[in-house]
Amino acid sequence: MSARDKIRKFLEENIGKKVTTEQIARIAEIRDYQRRIRELRNDEGMQILSYRDRQDLKPNEYILVTLKRLPRFSHKIDKAQRARIIERN
């Protein structure tokens, strides 16, 4: 099971509860868990909040507020848009 899968499972098991960065790092068995949190938010639409989102959370805490996923936004750029960007730069 990947670190991302472990973090997803842990958060889903603790929905609505504050979890700490120490718990996440221990569960994931990696140091770079922040990247996996971003992937779960951005790629999978998980509603994982931090102290930047809620005042009752400390800098080392996260909370999964619901199992409902937000829609994923495409990161793809069509060929015409890419050409305009390259020409602009």
DRENFIMAR-882086 format. One record per atom (N, C-alpha, C): x, y, z; residue number from 1; residue in three letters. Coordinates in pm, whole numbers, plus 50000, padded with zeros to 5 digits. Layout:
# DRENFIMAR-882086
<node <X,Y,Z>,NUM,"ALA">,
...
***
This chain:
# DRENFIMAR-882086
<node <50086,49882,50000>,1,"MET">,
<node <50000,50000,50000>,1,"MET">,
<node <50090,50124,50000>,1,"MET">,
<node <50058,50219,49914>,2,"SER">,
<node <50139,50341,49904>,2,"SER">,
<node <50114,50433,50023>,2,"SER">,
<node <50205,50529,50042>,3,"ALA">,
<node <50191,50627,50149>,3,"ALA">,
<node <50061,50706,50132>,3,"ALA">,
<node <50031,50741,50008>,4,"ARG">,
<node <49907,50815,49979>,4,"ARG">,
<node <49784,50735,50020>,4,"ARG">,
<node <49785,50607,49988>,5,"ASP">,
<node <49673,50519,50026>,5,"ASP">,
<node <49660,50508,50177>,5,"ASP">,
<node <49774,50498,50246>,6,"LYS">,
<node <49772,50488,50392>,6,"LYS">,
<node <49715,50614,50454>,6,"LYS">,
<node <49756,50730,50402>,7,"ILE">,
<node <49706,50858,50455>,7,"ILE">,
<node <49556,50870,50428>,7,"ILE">,
<node <49513,50837,50306>,8,"ARG">,
<node <49371,50843,50272>,8,"ARG">,
<node <49289,50757,50367>,8,"ARG">,
<node <49332,50634,50387>,9,"LYS">,
<node <49260,50541,50475>,9,"LYS">,
<node <49257,50595,50618>,9,"LYS">,
<node <49369,50646,50667>,10,"PHE">,
<node <49376,50700,50804>,10,"PHE">,
<node <49280,50817,50821>,10,"PHE">,
<node <49280,50909,50725>,11,"LEU">,
<node <49191,51025,50734>,11,"LEU">,
<node <49044,50984,50728>,11,"LEU">,
<node <49013,50889,50641>,12,"GLU">,
<node <48875,50842,50629>,12,"GLU">,
<node <48830,50772,50757>,12,"GLU">,
<node <48920,50703,50825>,13,"GLU">,
<node <48886,50637,50951>,13,"GLU">,
<node <48868,50738,51064>,13,"GLU">,
<node <48925,50857,51047>,14,"ASN">,
<node <48919,50961,51150>,14,"ASN">,
<node <48845,51085,51103>,14,"ASN">,
<node <48743,51065,51021>,15,"ILE">,
<node <48667,51177,50966>,15,"ILE">,
<node <48610,51263,51079>,15,"ILE">,
<node <48627,51394,51066>,16,"GLY">,
<node <48577,51487,51165>,16,"GLY">,
<node <48664,51503,51288>,16,"GLY">,
<node <48773,51427,51295>,17,"LYS">,
<node <48865,51434,51409>,17,"LYS">,
<node <48994,51504,51367>,17,"LYS">,
<node <49051,51579,51460>,18,"LYS">,
<node <49181,51641,51434>,18,"LYS">,
<node <49288,51533,51437>,18,"LYS">,
<node <49375,51536,51338>,19,"VAL">,
<node <49490,51445,51335>,19,"VAL">,
<node <49616,51530,51325>,19,"VAL">,
<node <49723,51481,51380>,20,"THR">,
<node <49847,51559,51382>,20,"THR">,
<node <49941,51514,51271>,20,"THR">,
<node <50035,51602,51242>,21,"THR">,
<node <50136,51570,51141>,21,"THR">,
<node <50221,51451,51185>,21,"THR">,
<node <50242,51437,51316>,22,"GLU">,
<node <50319,51323,51366>,22,"GLU">,
<node <50246,51192,51338>,22,"GLU">,
<node <50115,51191,51358>,23,"GLN">,
<node <50036,51071,51330>,23,"GLN">,
<node <50042,51038,51180>,23,"GLN">,
<node <50027,51139,51096>,24,"ILE">,
<node <50028,51117,50951>,24,"ILE">,
<node <50163,51065,50906>,24,"ILE">,
<node <50271,51125,50953>,25,"ALA">,
<node <50406,51081,50916>,25,"ALA">,
<node <50430,50937,50960>,25,"ALA">,
<node <50383,50903,51080>,26,"ARG">,
<node <50401,50766,51131>,26,"ARG">,
<node <50321,50666,51048>,26,"ARG">,
<node <50197,50700,51016>,27,"ILE">,
<node <50111,50612,50936>,27,"ILE">,
<node <50167,50593,50795>,27,"ILE">,
<node <50210,50703,50734>,28,"ALA">,
<node <50258,50699,50595>,28,"ALA">,
<node <50398,50639,50584>,28,"ALA">,
<node <50472,50642,50694>,29,"GLU">,
<node <50609,50592,50696>,29,"GLU">,
<node <50700,50668,50600>,29,"GLU">,
<node <50672,50797,50582>,30,"ILE">,
<node <50756,50884,50500>,30,"ILE">,
<node <50764,51021,50565>,30,"ILE">,
<node <50863,51099,50526>,31,"ARG">,
<node <50876,51235,50579>,31,"ARG">,
<node <50801,51336,50494>,31,"ARG">,
<node <50790,51311,50365>,32,"ASP">,
<node <50729,51408,50273>,32,"ASP">,
<node <50578,51386,50260>,32,"ASP">,
<node <50511,51378,50373>,33,"TYR">,
<node <50367,51353,50373>,33,"TYR">,
<node <50288,51474,50322>,33,"TYR">,
<node <50347,51596,50330>,34,"GLN">,
<node <50275,51717,50287>,34,"GLN">,
<node <50237,51708,50138>,34,"GLN">,
<node <50326,51653,50058>,35,"ARG">,
<node <50297,51637,49916>,35,"ARG">,
<node <50179,51544,49896>,35,"ARG">,
<node <50173,51437,49974>,36,"ARG">,
<node <50063,51342,49962>,36,"ARG">,
<node <49931,51407,50005>,36,"ARG">,
<node <49935,51494,50106>,37,"ILE">,
<node <49814,51567,50148>,37,"ILE">,
<node <49766,51655,50032>,37,"ILE">,
<node <49858,51727,49968>,38,"ARG">,
<node <49822,51813,49854>,38,"ARG">,
<node <49762,51729,49741>,38,"ARG">,
<node <49820,51613,49714>,39,"GLU">,
<node <49766,51527,49609>,39,"GLU">,
<node <49625,51480,49643>,39,"GLU">,
<node <49603,51445,49767>,40,"LEU">,
<node <49468,51401,49807>,40,"LEU">,
<node <49368,51515,49792>,40,"LEU">,
<node <49410,51636,49825>,41,"ARG">,
<node <49321,51753,49808>,41,"ARG">,
<node <49297,51783,49661>,41,"ARG">,
<node <49406,51801,49586>,42,"ASN">,
<node <49397,51850,49448>,42,"ASN">,
<node <49356,51743,49348>,42,"ASN">,
<node <49413,51625,49359>,43,"ASP">,
<node <49385,51521,49260>,43,"ASP">,
<node <49260,51439,49292>,43,"ASP">,
<node <49233,51421,49421>,44,"GLU">,
<node <49120,51336,49459>,44,"GLU">,
<node <49003,51414,49517>,44,"GLU">,
<node <49022,51544,49540>,45,"GLY">,
<node <48912,51628,49586>,45,"GLY">,
<node <48874,51610,49732>,45,"GLY">,
<node <48964,51551,49811>,46,"MET">,
<node <48933,51532,49953>,46,"MET">,
<node <48934,51668,50024>,46,"MET">,
<node <48840,51688,50112>,47,"GLN">,
<node <48826,51815,50184>,47,"GLN">,
<node <48904,51808,50316>,47,"GLN">,
<node <49035,51820,50303>,48,"ILE">,
<node <49126,51815,50416>,48,"ILE">,
<node <49162,51959,50452>,48,"ILE">,
<node <49130,51998,50574>,49,"LEU">,
<node <49154,52136,50617>,49,"LEU">,
<node <49274,52143,50711>,49,"LEU">,
<node <49338,52260,50713>,50,"SER">,
<node <49450,52285,50802>,50,"SER">,
<node <49424,52416,50876>,50,"SER">,
<node <49523,52461,50951>,51,"TYR">,
<node <49508,52586,51027>,51,"TYR">,
<node <49485,52706,50937>,51,"TYR">,
<node <49522,52696,50812>,52,"ARG">,
<node <49497,52805,50717>,52,"ARG">,
<node <49349,52814,50679>,52,"ARG">,
<node <49278,52705,50700>,53,"ASP">,
<node <49136,52699,50665>,53,"ASP">,
<node <49044,52718,50785>,53,"ASP">,
<node <49091,52677,50902>,54,"ARG">,
<node <49009,52685,51024>,54,"ARG">,
<node <49094,52735,51141>,54,"ARG">,
<node <49040,52831,51213>,55,"GLN">,
<node <49113,52892,51324>,55,"GLN">,
<node <49131,52798,51444>,55,"GLN">,
<node <49045,52698,51455>,56,"ASP">,
<node <49057,52608,51570>,56,"ASP">,
<node <49164,52500,51551>,56,"ASP">,
<node <49228,52497,51434>,57,"LEU">,
<node <49335,52401,51410>,57,"LEU">,
<node <49471,52467,51432>,57,"LEU">,
<node <49563,52389,51485>,58,"LYS">,
<node <49700,52437,51505>,58,"LYS">,
<node <49782,52405,51380>,58,"LYS">,
<node <49900,52467,51364>,59,"PRO">,
<node <49981,52442,51245>,59,"PRO">,
<node <50016,52295,51219>,59,"PRO">,
<node <50015,52212,51319>,60,"ASN">,
<node <50049,52071,51297>,60,"ASN">,
<node <49926,51979,51296>,60,"ASN">,
<node <49809,52035,51264>,61,"GLU">,
<node <49686,51957,51265>,61,"GLU">,
<node <49610,51966,51132>,61,"GLU">,
<node <49543,51856,51098>,62,"TYR">,
<node <49456,51849,50981>,62,"TYR">,
<node <49324,51787,51023>,62,"TYR">,
<node <49222,51808,50941>,63,"ILE">,
<node <49093,51743,50965>,63,"ILE">,
<node <49026,51716,50830>,63,"ILE">,
<node <48974,51596,50814>,64,"LEU">,
<node <48892,51562,50698>,64,"LEU">,
<node <48748,51587,50739>,64,"LEU">,
<node <48684,51684,50675>,65,"VAL">,
<node <48552,51726,50720>,65,"VAL">,
<node <48437,51641,50666>,65,"VAL">,
<node <48455,51581,50550>,66,"THR">,
<node <48349,51499,50491>,66,"THR">,
<node <48411,51401,50392>,66,"THR">,
<node <48338,51294,50366>,67,"LEU">,
<node <48383,51198,50265>,67,"LEU">,
<node <48346,51243,50124>,67,"LEU">,
<node <48259,51343,50116>,68,"LYS">,
<node <48219,51395,49985>,68,"LYS">,
<node <48341,51458,49916>,68,"LYS">,
<node <48362,51420,49793>,69,"ARG">,
<node <48477,51469,49717>,69,"ARG">,
<node <48437,51590,49632>,69,"ARG">,
<node <48528,51686,49622>,70,"LEU">,
<node <48509,51801,49534>,70,"LEU">,
<node <48547,51761,49393>,70,"LEU">,
<node <48490,51824,49291>,71,"PRO">,
<node <48527,51789,49154>,71,"PRO">,
<node <48673,51822,49128>,71,"PRO">,
<node <48734,51738,49048>,72,"ARG">,
<node <48874,51757,49011>,72,"ARG">,
<node <48882,51850,48891>,72,"ARG">,
<node <48977,51941,48895>,73,"PHE">,
<node <48998,52032,48784>,73,"PHE">,
<node <49109,51979,48694>,73,"PHE">,
<node <49088,51990,48567>,74,"SER">,
<node <49187,51942,48472>,74,"SER">,
<node <49307,52036,48468>,74,"SER">,
<node <49425,51978,48459>,75,"HIS">,
<node <49548,52056,48449>,75,"HIS">,
<node <49598,52062,48305>,75,"HIS">,
<node <49519,52008,48214>,76,"LYS">,
<node <49563,52000,48075>,76,"LYS">,
<node <49548,52135,48006>,76,"LYS">,
<node <49640,52161,47916>,77,"ILE">,
<node <49638,52283,47836>,77,"ILE">,
<node <49630,52238,47690>,77,"ILE">,
<node <49534,52292,47616>,78,"ASP">,
<node <49523,52251,47476>,78,"ASP">,
<node <49641,52308,47395>,78,"ASP">,
<node <49659,52255,47276>,79,"LYS">,
<node <49776,52291,47193>,79,"LYS">,
<node <49779,52440,47159>,79,"LYS">,
<node <49665,52499,47129>,80,"ALA">,
<node <49661,52641,47094>,80,"ALA">,
<node <49701,52728,47213>,80,"ALA">,
<node <49650,52693,47331>,81,"GLN">,
<node <49684,52767,47453>,81,"GLN">,
<node <49834,52754,47482>,81,"GLN">,
<node <49886,52633,47467>,82,"ARG">,
<node <50029,52609,47492>,82,"ARG">,
<node <50114,52694,47397>,82,"ARG">,
<node <50076,52699,47270>,83,"ALA">,
<node <50151,52777,47172>,83,"ALA">,
<node <50150,52926,47210>,83,"ALA">,
<node <50034,52979,47253>,84,"ARG">,
<node <50026,53119,47295>,84,"ARG">,
<node <50117,53147,47415>,84,"ARG">,
<node <50119,53055,47508>,85,"ILE">,
<node <50202,53073,47626>,85,"ILE">,
<node <50351,53073,47589>,85,"ILE">,
<node <50389,52980,47505>,86,"ILE">,
<node <50530,52972,47463>,86,"ILE">,
<node <50569,53097,47387>,86,"ILE">,
<node <50484,53142,47297>,87,"GLU">,
<node <50515,53263,47222>,87,"GLU">,
<node <50521,53385,47314>,87,"GLU">,
<node <50432,53393,47407>,88,"ARG">,
<node <50431,53505,47502>,88,"ARG">,
<node <50560,53509,47584>,88,"ARG">,
<node <50604,53393,47627>,89,"ASN">,
<node <50724,53388,47712>,89,"ASN">,
<node <50851,53399,47629>,89,"ASN">,
***
